[in-house]
Structure formats: structure tokens, C-alpha cells
């Protein structure tokens, strides 16, 4: 009978985990404020917010959620319009944490430098099953960025695609397959600095990780390697058009204005998401339905316990 009870309890816990989804905890260990941005196939509690040095914030994602997190730096709010302009991260280059959350199946996650780099970042799963390795880029690539890829005075590092806009760097046109698009001297620089991160569009083998039923911590500046000031250069103005790459290839992206709260407007901005992130997502149950389901399951379990005792 103990085996029956254990099986029932495990099944109930699995159901509840599937209902509640995944918790993302965003942590800022930089010595300056970061404004995380979030875009996905369904909107979480926030699309962006201000996160001071030493701060953290958790967000809940439903099963089937796909999307990405990144950090913006040096942001200021216009007192008249309330719009936010940022030194880095309002448009590429930006370090990206990308996720596809399973519905009772494996999660897929990676840290990508395909759109360039602006901040050290690490993703750490917890409470899951499977390989569940940490991944990310703890080195400050800005300090070794080639001059031709630098943004400002070393505030961020462009991808070769964004810097030169040629098919061989963007994995487009005649170079749009894994057989024709190969690592470049620039992507190899990113890979040497951050071996577990995506360095170009087809860098899948060493850069995609899996875990089942995990929560995830996304940490900016995990080893406090980023020491740049948040206010020392002219901010990049949102609303410009930039050529970017995702893990699925090249896209042309227009970034809208950002509100003073740090929220990223949805709509056209979802074009920054790779195609495989735009599938339909399962929805979480409403709180009322969740609590009703939990109560009914608990009563059923207690009944079975008494019946078989």
C-alpha cells in the first residue's frame, strides 16, 4: 500500500508543478543598476523593470513558455514623455538568456552572444531532473572586444553580422545553412571567451542545454566582472532599426520606446524573438481553479489513505 500512496503523491506533485509552471529569478550582482527586458510568446508579470545592484526579482512562467531575458544599462527616463533611453541593451548588442519551457517535458535553454554582448550573465537551473548544467558567459567580453565591433568606449560588443551586415557573418542568403555558415574569427573570439554560449547562428552542439521541471536563476555579473559606469556615455535611443541575428538567423528589427518603469512594449518587438520561440503556449490555470484542483486532490489523497489504512 505504501507504494500506491507514494505513486499517488508523486503524481499529484507532478500535476501541481505542471500547473504552477516555472519560476525565473533575475539577480543583479553588477555594481550598477540593470534594467532587465523580457519578451516571450506570452507576457509574464512584467516585460521589464529596474533592478538595483544587489537586487533580485522572481517571475512565474506557464508551461510551454518561450522567450528571452536580457539586461539594459545606463537607462534614463525622460521627465516629459516618461520614456526610457538606455546606453546598451535597448537594441543589439545584448547578451541573451533564451528559454523554451516544456509542458511535462524537457526545457531547453541557452545564453546567446549571436546578437552581440553587453553584460556577463549566467543561467543556473535548480530543482529539476536531467543534466541541468549551468551555462552563460562570466567573462567581460567588452574588455577584449575588437575595435571594429566596439560600441561607444567599450560599453558593448557587436556581433560581426551587425557590424558588417554581410551574408557570411549573418548566415543568410547562400550562407543560410549549417553546411555553408561556419564560425568566423569573430565568433571564435566570443566562443573562446564564453565556451558554453552561442557564438553564431549554428553553434548548437555546445550551446543548448536541457533540464526537466526546473526553476532558473538568471544572474547579471555573476563574478562582479562588469565595472563600467551606468552613466558615462550618451544613451542609445530606442526606436532605431538594427540588423540582428538570433539562433535561427538574421532579422531586421525595429525597437519601440521603453516606458519609464522599464517595461518593453509588446507587439512589433516580438520580431526580435527567433521563430522557434513564437509557438503557442499552454496557459496556467486561474488561481480559483488551481486552489479548487489542489483541494480536491488533497481530499482524494486523504480518502485513499484512510481507505487503505
NORDAMO-V141503 format. One line per field, one symbol per residue. ss: DSSP state (@ for helix, = for strand, . for the rest). psi: psi as a letter, one per 20 degrees, with the letter a starting at -180 (. if undefined). burial: 1 if it has 9 or more other C-alpha atoms within 8 Angstrom, else 0. A space follows every 50 residues. Layout:
ss = ???
psi = ???
burial = ???
This chain:
ss = .@@@@@@@@@@@@@@@@@@@.=======.....=======.......=.. =....======....========..==.....====.=.......===== .....=======....=...======..=.....===...@@@@..@@@= =....==..@@@@@..@@@@..@@@.........@@@@@@@@@....=.. ........====..======...............=....======..== ====...==....=...@@@@@..@@@.........@@@@@@@@@@@@@@ @@@@@@@@.
psi = hhhggggggggghgghghghbpppoppojrjrqqnqqpqaiqpahqjqrp orpirqpqqpqqqjppaqqrqqqkqqpphgijqpqqgqihrqqpppppqo prmjaqqpqrppjhjaphqqqqpoqqjaqbglqqraoiqnhhijpqgiiq pclkhroqqhghhilqhhhilrcikkqhhhorqrhghhgghhhmhiqphr hklghjipqqqpkrrppopplhkliojqqikjrpqpprjrpqprqaijbp qpppprqprhiiqppadhhiiipqhiijrqqqqqqqhghghggggggggg ghghghhi.
burial = 00001001100100011111111111111111111111111001011111 11111100111111111111111110110001111111111111111111 11100111111111111111111111011001101111011100100011 10011111111110101111110111000110000111011011111111 11100111111111111111110111000100001111010111111111 10111111110111100011001100110011010000010001001000 100010000
